[in-house]
Amino acid sequence: MLEVFENTLKCLERCTMMRSLQQIHAQVFLNGLGHENYVAVKLVSFCSRTLGNISYARMIFDSLIISANVFLWTAMITSYSNYQTEATREAILIYKMMHQRGPHPNHFTLSSVLKACSFLKAIREGNQIHAYLTKLGFNSSIYVQTTLLDMYANFDWIQEARKLLHNMSARNIVSCNTMIACYAKVGDIQASREVFDNMSHRDLISWNAMISGYAGQGNTLAARELFDQMQERGVNSWNALLAGYSHKGEWYEAIELFRAMCLGPIKPNHVTMAILMSACGQLGALKISRHIHGFLTKNRIDMNCYVSNSLVDMYAKCGSVDEAYRVFSEMPVKDVVSYNVMIAGFANHGHSEDALKLFPKMLEEGIQPDAVTFLGILTACGHAGLVNVGCQFFDCMSKDYRVERSVDHHACMVDLYGRAGLIEEAYDLVKTMMVEPHAGVWGALLNACRTYCHTKVGEIAARELFRIEPRNPGNYVLLSNMYARARLWDGVTEVRCLMRRKGVSKTAGCSRIEVNDAVHEFLMGDATHPQHEDIYAVLRHLSLLLVQEGVIIFKVQGD
């Protein structure tokens, strides 16, 4: 029997397909080992962990449930806990079944079911299991303590997590890393740093958690300082800092960091490339974007859905809708995000008809639209002036597709009505909203009023915007422009005086161009560019040529 078991293990090591596993399972029965728990444990664990077939693992477990020992129960619970989908709830259900008719759990069982509670944010069940394991005396196990700490951290129960860390019999790296991430998640970066500084030994996860914490707070200087202190870095270290730069809008720094990464031994992964593509999309750097696409192909980085979606989004934001659609069309597998980014890309660049054509296509592929899909569709309708079509989509969202209308969907509809000059209809929609309108709703309404000189509704929208965003200069500029278009110069003067009284200054205009794989940024009145004298000389020459052609040039004074 031992020899048969050893042969079974060897076969499992070579197994890569479900069909092979089924053959091994059949051989196990032929050799009289079909009802042995220790064989079933190996089969269940291998089936779920290596082949990802949780259903077949469950079938094996169910066939032996009457005689299952603690190890088989634990293997099945662990399989569901590691699955991390809605199916993870089965881990808790099996644990309850075990509690009723199975053997007593051990500390591995309890840790696995706590992991499931953590993922599902099942607070009530998590607390009950904590009380039960304390009663059984398992609360002294470092393994259980660490899992409990992670669970409470995931629940955002910071005080409970802190108390657990303080009472731990022996702190380990995992528990400290969990607390670093936990404190950072709730914004207490000083507490994170205190745990980090008091660690006798740190691993890569410790450093990465601390860098992510600083980066998440927008303190990229502190994140970079820690990054530079690291003796050894992994791909996640680079990704943490890259993400920090990207989220803060420091896209140039993100690109330069990537270039430095390419010079070292650590190879970028799909997460690295997705972050970088987001930065390039925000910059509108098309040539650099094409280099990144070439890098992906040359280095054979896995072109999974996540990477391909980022690539489509990058090209679309850089204005190259054709290249975005080419990548989209070549994707072997698409998900709802794929369609969302392509629909948005078409909509934002005036290709409304192409955007709308994708909607029935995604339904044909069995992909259900979500809230983001309808934002793109309504934007496309707004840009094309398709009021009736937009209203039809807005009406069918919840009725046909069970997608709740959010405040952002209402903002799109206000913009749709506003672009068509239907100001009263737009305002009526705002007044009948079931949720509180945000700045995007009032901003869309004010912008429409500016276009059509509808000062009455425009003043109402402006008052709401000043209440919600009193320091946003764009709102004051919109109101001023509305008065200017309506030739109400007293109103223009009043808005400028209001800005001065409130200390609100107009944001300097900014533009970017890409030359020789480098992005150059210019601010209004800026003289910091190394070639600014040559640039202004060319501008003066062009201005002279325009005057000679009879063009009247107005010099606009900023407030």
Buried (B, 14 or more C-beta within 10 A) or exposed (E): EEEBBEEBEEBBEEBEEEEBBBEBBEBBEEBEBBEBBEBBBBBBBBBBBEBEBBEBBBEBBEEBBEEBBBBBBBBBBBBBBBBEEEEBBBBBEBBEBBBEEBBEBBBBBBBBBBBBBBBBEBEEBBBEBBEEBEEEEBBEBBBBBBBBBBBBBBBEBBEBBBEBBEEBEEBBBBBBBBBBBBBBBEEBBEBBBEBBEEBEEBBBBBBBBBBBBBBBBBBBEBBBEBBEEBEEBBBBBBBBBBBBBBBBEBBBBBBEBBEEBEEEEBEBBBBBBBBBBBBBBBBBBBBBBBEBBEBBEEEEBEBEBBBBBBBBBBBBBBBBBEBBBEBBEEBEEBBBBBBBBBBBBBBBBEBBEBBBEBBEEBEEEEBEBBBBBBBBBBBBBBBBEBBEBBBEBBEEBEEEBEBEBBBBBBBBBBBBBBBBBBBEBBBEBBEEBEEEBBBBBBBBBBBBBBBBBBBEBBBBBBEBBBEBBEEBBBBBBBBBBBBBBBEBEEBBEBBBEBBEEEEBEBEEEEEEEBEEEEBBEBEEEEEEBEEEEEBEEEEEEEEEEEEEEEEEEEEEEEB
